[in-house]
Every structure is written in structure tokens, then in C-alpha cells.
Amino acid sequence: MDRLERVRQEVDSTLLGLASDEDRRFGFVHLYGVSLTATWLAVRRLLDPELAAVAGMLHDLTNYTLGESADHARRSAEAASALLGRLGTFSDDEIAVVARAIARHSDKDAIDGPMDEILKDADVLQHWLYNPALPPSRHVARRERLERELALRGDPTRGRRPM
């Protein structure tokens, strides 16, 4: 089993243990959604898609293991470091990249390192993709991130109606 699948197996085990069907469903949708979106962004930005996927899978882990979101970015970074260390297949540098991105993902106002920005943008995009009919976030940085990612930069057909 490859490293990403091993991480997914750990996350699945955590989510399947939740008592609430709604929490379980939202956990699967959100964590897998952010992971897949982060993978796509990493490919576009020429960064490591596997590490982006792992960061996405683990970024809100303590929301589900502890059942609360207070200080979840820091707590999830610590939990991710411990989990990845326990798996024994990630280098210290890889663990540091993933943990740093997770620790910083809630601060959408700040501009941080490339992997940190992927995780922030993936988190914002997943929330929007879950239900694009909802109004955009009132949080300016989240709205700006979403608008930037949805822009079709460099597309000569941008703004044209399909024929």
C-alpha cells in the first residue's frame, strides 16, 4: 500500500468511528475534497501532489478526533506529525512541510509558503465546490482566494459565450 493510501486508511478509520452520521459524512466530503483539490493545485503549481494530498487529508483531523475546532490548525498539525512519524514512510522534511501547511491553513489573510498556500486555497475551494449556490464568504481573504482560483487567467475564450 502506498503512503497516501495508508494516510487515507488512518483517516477513514477515524471518521468511521464517529457516532454522528452527519459528522461522518461531512468529514469524508471535506477531507477528501480538500485533499483532491490540493492535489490538483499542486500539479498546476508544480509542487509535490502527494504531499499536498496528505496535507489535505489531515488538515482538520482534530475536528473529528477531538470533536471541536478550537485551535484546530495547530492541533491538527501536531496530530499529523505524530501520525506521519508513526507510519515511518515520510522523511522529517516531508513531515515538516505537511505540518507547517496544516498549522497555517486557517490564517487565510497571511501569505505563506507554496504548500501552505495550496492548502489554504484548497480549503476555500472545497467549501465553495460543496455548494456553489451559497453566497461567498464574508471573510475578505477567503473571497479573494476563491475569486483568484476561479479566474480563467490566460484563457482567450474567457468571457465568450459557447457556440
Contact map, one row per residue, 1 for C-alpha under 8 A:
1110110000000000000000000000000000000000000000000000000000000000000000000000000000000000000000000000000000000000000000000000000000000000000000000000000000000000000
1111110000000000000000000000000000000000000000000000000000000000000000000000000000000000000000000000000000000000000000000000000000000000000000000000000000000000000
1111111000000000000000000000000000000000000000000000000000000000000000000000000000000000100000000000000000000000000000000000000000000000000000000000000000000000000
0111111100000000000000000000000000000000000000000100110000000000000000000000000000000000000000000000000000000000000000000000000000000000000000000000000000000000000
1111111110000000000000000000000000000000000000000000000000000000000000000000000000000000000000000000000000000000000000000000000000000000000000000000000000000000000
1111111111000000000000000000000000000000000000000000000000000000000000000000000000000000000000000000000000000000000000000000000000000000000000000000000000000000000
0011111111100000000000000000000000000000000000000000010010000000000000000000000000010000000000000000000000000000000000000000000000000000000000000000000000000000000
0001111111110000000000000000000000000000000000000000000010000000000000000000000000000000000000000000000000000000000000000000000000000000000000000000000000000000000
0000111111111000000000000000000000000000000000000000000000000000000000000000000000000000000000000000000000000000000000000000000000000000000000000000000000000000000
0000011111111100000000000000000000000000000000000000000000000000000000000000000000000000000000000000000000000000000000000000000000000000000000000000000000000000000
0000001111111110000000000000000000000000000000000000000011001000000000000000000000000000000000000000000000000000000000000000000000000000000000000000000000000000000
0000000111111111000000000001000000000000000000000000000000000000000000000000000000000000000000000000000000000000000000000000000000000000000000000000000000000000000
0000000011111111100000000000000000000000000000000000000000000000000000000000000000000000000000000000000000000000000000000000000000000000000000000000000000000000000
0000000001111111110000000000000000000000000000000000000000000001100000000000000000000000000000000000000000000000000000000000000000000000000000000000000000000000000
0000000000111111110000010011000000000000000000000000000000000001000000000000000000000000000000000000000000000000000000000000000000000000000000000000000000000000000
0000000000011111110000010000000000000000000000000000000000000000000000000000000000000000000000000000000000000000000000000000000000000000000000000000000000000000000
0000000000001111111000000000000000000000000000000000000000000000000000000000000000000000000000000000000000000000000000000000000000000000000000000000000000000000000
0000000000000111111110110000000000000000000000000000000000000001000000000000000000000000000000000000000000000000000000000000000000000000000000000000000000000000000
0000000000000000111110110000000000000000000000000000000000000000000000000000000000000000000000000000000000000000000000000000000000000000000000000000000000000000000
0000000000000000011111110000000000000000000000000000000000000000000000000000000000000000000000000000000000000000000000000000000000000000000000000000000000000000000
0000000000000000011111111000000000000000000000000000000000000000000000000000000000000000000000000000000000000000000000000000000000000000000000000000000000000000000
0000000000000000000111111100000000000000000000000000000000000000000000000000000000000000000000000000000000000000000000000000000000000000000000000000000000000000000
0000000000000000011111111110000000000000000000000000000000000001000000000000000000000000000000000000000000000000000000000000000000000000000000000000000000000000000
0000000000000011011111111111000000000000000000000000000000000000000000000000000000000000000000000000000000000000000000000000000000000000000000000000000000000000000
0000000000000000000011111111100000000000000000000000000000000000000000000000000000000000000000000000000000000000000000000000000000000000000000000000000000000000000
0000000000000000000001111111110000000000000000000000000000000000000000000000000000000000000000000000000000000000000000000000000000000000000000000000000000000000000
0000000000000010000000111111111000000000000000000000000000000001000000000000000000000000000000000000000000000000000000000000000000000000000000000000000000000000000
0000000000010010000000011111111110000000000000000000000000000000000000000000000000000000000000000000000000000000000000000000000000000000000000000000000000000000000
0000000000000000000000001111111110000000000000000000000000000000000000000000000000000000000000000000000000000000000000000000000000000000000000000000000000000000000
0000000000000000000000000111111111000000000000000000000000000000000000000000000000000000000000000000000000000000000000000000011000000000000000000000000000000000000
0000000000000000000000000011111111100000000000000000000111110000000000000000000000000000000000000000000000000000000000000000000000000000000000000000000000000000000
0000000000000000000000000001111111110000000000000000000110000000000000000000000000000000000000000000000000000000000000000000000000000000000000000000000000000000000
0000000000000000000000000001111111111000000000000000000100000000000000000000000000000000000000000000000000000000000000000000010000000000000000000000000000000000000
0000000000000000000000000000011111111100000000000000100110000000000000000000000000000000000000000000000000000000000000100110110000000000000000000000000000000000000
0000000000000000000000000000001111111110000000000001111110000000000000000000000000000000000000000000000000000000000000000100000000000000000000000000000000000000000
0000000000000000000000000000000111111111000000000000100100000000000000000000000000000000000000000000000000000000000000000000000000000000000000000000000000000000000
0000000000000000000000000000000011111111100000000000000000000000000000000000000000000000000000000000000000000000000000000100110000000000000000000000000000000000000
0000000000000000000000000000000001111111110000001001100100000000000000000000000000000000000000000000000000000000000001101100000000000000000000000000000000000000000
0000000000000000000000000000000000111111111000001101100000000000000000000000000000000000000000000000000000000000000000000000000000000000000000000000000000000000000
0000000000000000000000000000000000011111111100001000000000000000000000000000000000000000000000000000000000000000000000000000000000000000000000000000000000000000000
0000000000000000000000000000000000001111111110001000000000000000000000000000000000000000000000000000000000000000000001000100000000000000000000000000000000000000000
0000000000000000000000000000000000000111111111111001000000000000000000000000000000000000000000000000000000000000001001000000000000000000000000000000000000000000000
0000000000000000000000000000000000000011111111111000000000000000000000000000000000000000000000000000000000000000000000000000000000000000000000000000000000000000000
0000000000000000000000000000000000000001111111100000000000000000000000000000000000000000000000000000000000000000000000000000000000000000000000000000000000000000000
0000000000000000000000000000000000000000111111100000000000000000000000000000000000000000000000000000000000000000000000000000000000000000000000000000000000000000000
0000000000000000000000000000000000000000011111110000000000000000000000000000000000000000000000000000000000000000000000000000000000000000000000000000000000000000000
0000000000000000000000000000000000000000011111111000000000000000000000000000000000000000000000000000000000000000011000000000000000000000000000000000000000000000000
0000000000000000000000000000000000000000011001111111000000000000000000000000000000000000000000000000000000000000000000000000000000000000000000000000000000000000000
0000000000000000000000000000000000000111111000111111100000000000000000000000000000000000000000000000000000000000000000000000000000000000000000000000000000000000000
0001000000000000000000000000000000000010000000011111110000000000000000000000000000000000000000000000000000000000000000000000000000000000000000000000000000000000000
0000000000000000000000000000000000000000000000011111111000000000000000000000000000000000000001001100000000000000000000000000000000000000000000000000000000000000000
0000000000000000000000000000000000100110010000011111111100000000000000000000000000000000000000000100000000000000001001100000000000000000000000000000000000000000000
0001000000000000000000000000000001110110000000001111111110000000000000000000000000000000000000000000000000000000000000000000000000000000000000000000000000000000000
0001001000000000000000000000000000100000000000000111111111000000000000000000000000000000000000000100000000000000000000000000000000000000000000000000000000000000000
0000000000000000000000000000000000100000000000000011111111100000000000000000000000000000000000000110110000000000000000100000000000000000000000000000000000000000000
0000000000000000000000000000001111110100000000000001111111100000000000000000000000000000000000000000000000000000000000100110000000000000000000000000000000000000000
0000001100100000000000000000001101100000000000000000111111111000000000000000000000000000000000000000000000000000000000000000000000000000000000000000000000000000000
0000000000100000000000000000001000000000000000000000011111111000000000000001100100000000000000000000010000000000000000000000000000000000000000000000000000000000000
0000000000000000000000000000001000000000000000000000001111111000000000001001100100000000000000000000010010000000000000000000000000000000000000000000000000000000000
0000000000000000000000000000001000000000000000000000000011111111000000011001000000000000000000000000010000000000000000000000000000000000000000000000000000000000000
0000000000100000000000000000000000000000000000000000000011111111100000010001001100000000000000000000000000000000000000000000000000000000000000000000000000000000000
0000000000000000000000000000000000000000000000000000000000011111111110010011001000000000000000000000000000000000000000000000000000000000000000000000000000000000000
0000000000000000000000000000000000000000000000000000000000011111111110010001000000000000000000000000000000000000000000000000000000000000000000000000000000000000000
0000000000000110010000100010000000000000000000000000000000011111111100000000000000000000000000000000000000000000000000000000000000000000000000000000000000000000000
0000000000000100000000000000000000000000000000000000000000001111111000000000000000000000000000000000000000000000000000000000000000000000000000000000000000000000000
0000000000000000000000000000000000000000000000000000000000000111111100000000000000000000000000000000000000000000000000000000000000000000000000000000000000000000000
0000000000000000000000000000000000000000000000000000000000000111111110000000000000000000000000000000000000000000000000000000000000000000000000000000000000000000000
0000000000000000000000000000000000000000000000000000000000000111011111010000000000000000000000000000000000000000000000000000000000000000000000000000000000000000000
0000000000000000000000000000000000000000000000000000000000000110001111110000000000000000000000000000000000000000000000000000000000000000000000000000000000000000000
0000000000000000000000000000000000000000000000000000000000000000000111110000000000000000000000000000000000000000000000000000000000000000000000000000000000000000000
0000000000000000000000000000000000000000000000000000000000000000000011111110000000000000000000000000000000000000000000000000000000000000000000000000000000000000000
0000000000000000000000000000000000000000000000000000000000011110000111111111000000000000000000000000000000000000000000000000000000000000000000000000000000000000000
0000000000000000000000000000000000000000000000000000000000110000000000111111100000000000000000000000011111000000000000000000000000000000000000000000000000000000000
0000000000000000000000000000000000000000000000000000000000000000000000111111110000000000000000000000011100000000000000000000000000000000000000000000000000000000000
0000000000000000000000000000000000000000000000000000000000000100000000111111111000000000000000000000001000000000000000000000000000000000000000000000000000000000000
0000000000000000000000000000000000000000000000000000000001111110000000011111111100000000000000000000011000000000000000000000000000000000000000000000000000000000000
0000000000000000000000000000000000000000000000000000000001100000000000001111111110000000000000000111111000000000000000000000000000000000000000000000000000000000000
0000000000000000000000000000000000000000000000000000000000000000000000000111111111000000000000000010000000000000000000000000000000000000000000000000000000000000000
0000000000000000000000000000000000000000000000000000000000001100000000000011111111100000000000000000000000000000000000000000000000000000000000000000000000000000000
0000000000000000000000000000000000000000000000000000000001101000000000000001111111110000000000100110000000000000000000000000000000000000000000000000000000000000000
0000000000000000000000000000000000000000000000000000000000000000000000000000111111111000000000110110000000000000000000000000000000000000000000000000000000000000000
0000000000000000000000000000000000000000000000000000000000000000000000000000011111111100000000000000000000000000000000000000000000000000000000000000000000000000000
0000000000000000000000000000000000000000000000000000000000000000000000000000001111111110000000000000000000000000000000000000000000000000000000000000000000000000000
0000001000000000000000000000000000000000000000000000000000000000000000000000000111111111110000100000000000000000000000000000000000000000000000000000000000000000000
0000000000000000000000000000000000000000000000000000000000000000000000000000000011111111110100100000000000000000000000000000000000000000000000000000000000000000000
0000000000000000000000000000000000000000000000000000000000000000000000000000000001111111000000000000000000000000000000000000000000000000000000000000000000000000000
0000000000000000000000000000000000000000000000000000000000000000000000000000000000111111110000000000000000000000000000000000000000000000000000000000000000000000000
0000000000000000000000000000000000000000000000000000000000000000000000000000000000011111111000000000000000000000000000000000000000000000000000000000000000000000000
0010000000000000000000000000000000000000000000000000000000000000000000000000000000011011111000000000000000000000000000000000000000000000000000000000000000000000000
0000000000000000000000000000000000000000000000000000000000000000000000000000000000011011111101100000000000000000000000000000000000000000000000000000000000000000000
0000000000000000000000000000000000000000000000000000000000000000000000000000000000000001111111100000000000000000000000000000000000000000000000000000000000000000000
0000000000000000000000000000000000000000000000000000000000000000000000000000000000001000011111110000000000000000000000000000000000000000000000000000000000000000000
0000000000000000000000000000000000000000000000000000000000000000000000000000000000000000001111111000000000000000000000000000000000000000000000000000000000000000000
0000000000000000000000000000000000000000000000000010000000000000000000000000000000000000011111111100000000000000000000000000000000000000000000000000000000000000000
0000000000000000000000000000000000000000000000000000000000000000000000000000000110011000011111111110000000000000000000000000000000000000000000000000000000000000000
0000000000000000000000000000000000000000000000000000000000000000000000000000000010000000000111111111000000000000000000000000000000000000000000000000000000000000000
0000000000000000000000000000000000000000000000000010000000000000000000000000000000000000000011111111100000000000001000000000000000000000000000000000000000000000000
0000000000000000000000000000000000000000000000000011011000000000000000000000100110000000000001111111110000000000001000000000000000000000000000000000000000000000000
0000000000000000000000000000000000000000000000000000001000000000000000000000110110000000000000111111111000000000000000000000000000000000000000000000000000000000000
0000000000000000000000000000000000000000000000000000000000000000000000000000100000000000000000011111111100000000000100000000000000000000000000000000000000000000000
0000000000000000000000000000000000000000000000000000001000000000000000000000100000000000000000001111111110000000101110100000000000000000000000000000000000000000000
0000000000000000000000000000000000000000000000000000001001110000000000001101100000000000000000000111111110000000000100100000000000000000000000000000000000000000000
0000000000000000000000000000000000000000000000000000000000000000000000001111100000000000000000000011111111000000000000000000000000000000000000000000000000000000000
0000000000000000000000000000000000000000000000000000000000000000000000001100000000000000000000000001111111100001000100010000000000000000000000000000000000000000000
0000000000000000000000000000000000000000000000000000000000100000000000001000000000000000000000000000111111110000000110110010000000000000000000000000000000000000000
0000000000000000000000000000000000000000000000000000000000000000000000001000000000000000000000000000001111110000000000010000000000000000000000000000000000000000000
0000000000000000000000000000000000000000000000000000000000000000000000000000000000000000000000000000000111111100000000010000000000000000000000000000000000000000000
0000000000000000000000000000000000000000000000000000000000000000000000000000000000000000000000000000000011111110000000010000000000000000000011000000000000000000000
0000000000000000000000000000000000000000000000000000000000000000000000000000000000000000000000000000000000111110000000000000000000000000000011000000000000000000000
0000000000000000000000000000000000000000000000000000000000000000000000000000000000000000000000000000000000111111000000000000000000000000000000000000000000000000000
0000000000000000000000000000000000000000000000000000000000000000000000000000000000000000000000000000000000011111100010000000000000000000000000000000000000000000000
0000000000000000000000000000000000000000000000000000000000000000000000000000000000000000000000000000000100000111110110000000000000000000000000000000000000000000000
0000000000000000000000000000000000000000000000000000000000000000000000000000000000000000000000000000100000000011111110000000000000000000000000000000000000000000000
0000000000000000000000000000000000000000000000100000000000000000000000000000000000000000000000000000000000000001111111000000000000000000000000000000000000000000000
0000000000000000000000000000000000000000010000100001000000000000000000000000000000000000000000001100100000000000111111100000000000000000000000000000000000000000000
0000000000000000000000000000000000000000000000000000000000000000000000000000000000000000000000000001110110000001111111110000000000000000000000000000000000000000000
0000000000000000000000000000000000000000000000000000000000000000000000000000000000000000000000000000100010000011111111111000000000000000000000000000000000000000000
0000000000000000000000000000000000000100110000000001000000000000000000000000000000000000000000000000000000000000011111111100000000000000000000000000000000000000000
0000000000000000000000000000000001000100000000000001001100000000000000000000000000000000000000000000110010000000001111111110000000000000000000000000000000000000000
0000000000000000000000000000000000000000000000000000000000000000000000000000000000000000000000000000000111110000000111111111000000000000000000000000000000000000000
0000000000000000000000000000000000000100000000000000000000000000000000000000000000000000000000000000000000000000000011111111100000000000000000001100100000000000000
0000000000000000000000000000000001101100100000000000000100000000000000000000000000000000000000000000000000000000000001111111110000000000000000000000000000000000000
0000000000000000000000000000000001000000000000000000000100000000000000000000000000000000000000000000000010000000000000111111111000000000000000000000000000000000000
0000000000000000000000000000000000000000000000000000000000000000000000000000000000000000000000000000000000000000000000011111111100000000000001001100000000000000000
0000000000000000000000000000000001001000000000000000000000000000000000000000000000000000000000000000000000000000000000001111111110000000000000000100100000000000000
0000000000000000000000000000010011001000000000000000000000000000000000000000000000000000000000000000000000000000000000000111111111000000000000000000000000000000000
0000000000000000000000000000010000000000000000000000000000000000000000000000000000000000000000000000000000000000000000000011111111100000000000000000000000000000000
0000000000000000000000000000000000000000000000000000000000000000000000000000000000000000000000000000000000000000000000000001111111110101000000000100000000000000000
0000000000000000000000000000000000000000000000000000000000000000000000000000000000000000000000000000000000000000000000000000111111110000000000000000000000000000000
0000000000000000000000000000000000000000000000000000000000000000000000000000000000000000000000000000000000000000000000000000011111110000000000000000000000000000000
0000000000000000000000000000000000000000000000000000000000000000000000000000000000000000000000000000000000000000000000000000001111111100000000000000000000000000000
0000000000000000000000000000000000000000000000000000000000000000000000000000000000000000000000000000000000000000000000000000000111111110000000000000000000000000000
0000000000000000000000000000000000000000000000000000000000000000000000000000000000000000000000000000000000000000000000000000000000111110000000000000000000000000000
0000000000000000000000000000000000000000000000000000000000000000000000000000000000000000000000000000000000000000000000000000000100111111000000000000000000000000000
0000000000000000000000000000000000000000000000000000000000000000000000000000000000000000000000000000000000000000000000000000000000011111100000000000000000000000000
0000000000000000000000000000000000000000000000000000000000000000000000000000000000000000000000000000000000000000000000000000000100000111110000100000000000000000000
0000000000000000000000000000000000000000000000000000000000000000000000000000000000000000000000000000000000000000000000000000000000000011111101100000000000000000000
0000000000000000000000000000000000000000000000000000000000000000000000000000000000000000000000000000000000000000000000000000000000000001111101100000000000000000000
0000000000000000000000000000000000000000000000000000000000000000000000000000000000000000000000000000000000000000000000000000000000000000111111100000000000000000000
0000000000000000000000000000000000000000000000000000000000000000000000000000000000000000000000000000000000000000000000000000000000000000111111110000000000000000000
0000000000000000000000000000000000000000000000000000000000000000000000000000000000000000000000000000000000011000000000000000000000000000001111111000000000000000000
0000000000000000000000000000000000000000000000000000000000000000000000000000000000000000000000000000000000011000000000000001000000000000111111111100000000000000000
0000000000000000000000000000000000000000000000000000000000000000000000000000000000000000000000000000000000000000000000000000000000000001111111111110000000000000000
0000000000000000000000000000000000000000000000000000000000000000000000000000000000000000000000000000000000000000000000000000000000000000000111111111000000000000000
0000000000000000000000000000000000000000000000000000000000000000000000000000000000000000000000000000000000000000000000001001000000000000000011111111100000000000000
0000000000000000000000000000000000000000000000000000000000000000000000000000000000000000000000000000000000000000000000001001100100000000000001111111110000000000000
0000000000000000000000000000000000000000000000000000000000000000000000000000000000000000000000000000000000000000000000000000000000000000000000111111111000000000000
0000000000000000000000000000000000000000000000000000000000000000000000000000000000000000000000000000000000000000000000000000000000000000000000011111111000000000000
0000000000000000000000000000000000000000000000000000000000000000000000000000000000000000000000000000000000000000000000001000100000000000000000001111111000000000000
0000000000000000000000000000000000000000000000000000000000000000000000000000000000000000000000000000000000000000000000000000000000000000000000000111111100000000000
0000000000000000000000000000000000000000000000000000000000000000000000000000000000000000000000000000000000000000000000000000000000000000000000000011111110000000000
0000000000000000000000000000000000000000000000000000000000000000000000000000000000000000000000000000000000000000000000000000000000000000000000000000011111100100000
0000000000000000000000000000000000000000000000000000000000000000000000000000000000000000000000000000000000000000000000000000000000000000000000000000001111100000000
0000000000000000000000000000000000000000000000000000000000000000000000000000000000000000000000000000000000000000000000000000000000000000000000000000000111110000000
0000000000000000000000000000000000000000000000000000000000000000000000000000000000000000000000000000000000000000000000000000000000000000000000000000000111111100000
0000000000000000000000000000000000000000000000000000000000000000000000000000000000000000000000000000000000000000000000000000000000000000000000000000000001111100000
0000000000000000000000000000000000000000000000000000000000000000000000000000000000000000000000000000000000000000000000000000000000000000000000000000000000111111000
0000000000000000000000000000000000000000000000000000000000000000000000000000000000000000000000000000000000000000000000000000000000000000000000000000000100111111000
0000000000000000000000000000000000000000000000000000000000000000000000000000000000000000000000000000000000000000000000000000000000000000000000000000000000001111100
0000000000000000000000000000000000000000000000000000000000000000000000000000000000000000000000000000000000000000000000000000000000000000000000000000000000001111110
0000000000000000000000000000000000000000000000000000000000000000000000000000000000000000000000000000000000000000000000000000000000000000000000000000000000000011111
0000000000000000000000000000000000000000000000000000000000000000000000000000000000000000000000000000000000000000000000000000000000000000000000000000000000000001111
0000000000000000000000000000000000000000000000000000000000000000000000000000000000000000000000000000000000000000000000000000000000000000000000000000000000000000111
